[in-house]
Amino acid sequence: MEERIVELELRSMAQQQTLDELSDVLYRQQKELDGLRALVDRLSKKVEEPGLVDAKQNDRPPHY
């Protein structure tokens, strides 16, 4: 019976370590995602500013 308890405790410790590692990965990914969202927002605002987009890009090519 004692061996079984020790085995369960070892498994529990291994699972806790795995959960901690997954939590760290998730935290880092969320920080990266937040940073990318902020970058996309800044770039979107930049593109929407008048004069930053070349007006020629909106013209149709001559073959249309």
C-alpha positions in Angstrom: 0.0 0.0 0.0 2.8 2.4 0.8 4.4 1.8 -2.6 1.2 2.8 -4.2 1.0 6.0 -2.3 4.6 6.8 -3.2 3.8 6.1 -6.8 0.8 8.4 -6.7 2.8 11.1 -5.1 5.5 10.9 -7.7 2.9 11.0 -10.5 1.3 14.0 -8.9 4.6 15.8 -8.6 5.4 15.1 -12.3 2.0 16.4 -13.3 2.4 19.5 -11.3 5.8 20.2 -12.9 4.2 19.7 -16.4 1.4 22.1 -15.5 3.9 24.7 -14.3 5.8 24.4 -17.6 2.7 24.7 -19.7 1.6 27.7 -17.6 4.9 29.4 -18.3 4.6 28.7 -22.1 1.1 30.0 -22.1 2.2 33.2 -20.3 5.0 33.8 -22.8 2.7 33.2 -25.7 0.1 35.6 -24.3 2.7 38.3 -23.9 3.9 37.8 -27.5 0.3 37.9 -28.7 -0.4 41.1 -26.8 2.8 42.6 -28.4 1.7 41.6 -31.9 -1.8 43.0 -31.4 -0.3 46.3 -30.3 2.0 46.3 -33.3 -0.9 45.6 -35.7 -2.9 48.4 -34.1 0.0 50.9 -34.5 0.5 49.8 -38.1 -3.2 50.0 -38.9 -3.4 53.6 -37.5 -0.3 54.5 -39.6 -1.9 53.2 -42.8 -5.1 55.2 -42.1 -3.2 58.5 -41.7 -3.7 60.7 -44.7 -0.7 61.1 -47.0 1.1 57.9 -45.9 -0.4 55.8 -48.7 0.7 56.6 -52.2 -2.4 57.6 -54.2 -1.0 55.8 -57.3 -1.5 52.5 -55.5 -5.3 53.1 -55.7 -5.2 53.8 -59.4 -6.1 51.0 -61.8 -3.3 49.8 -64.1 -3.7 51.0 -67.7 -4.7 47.6 -69.0 -8.1 47.7 -67.1 
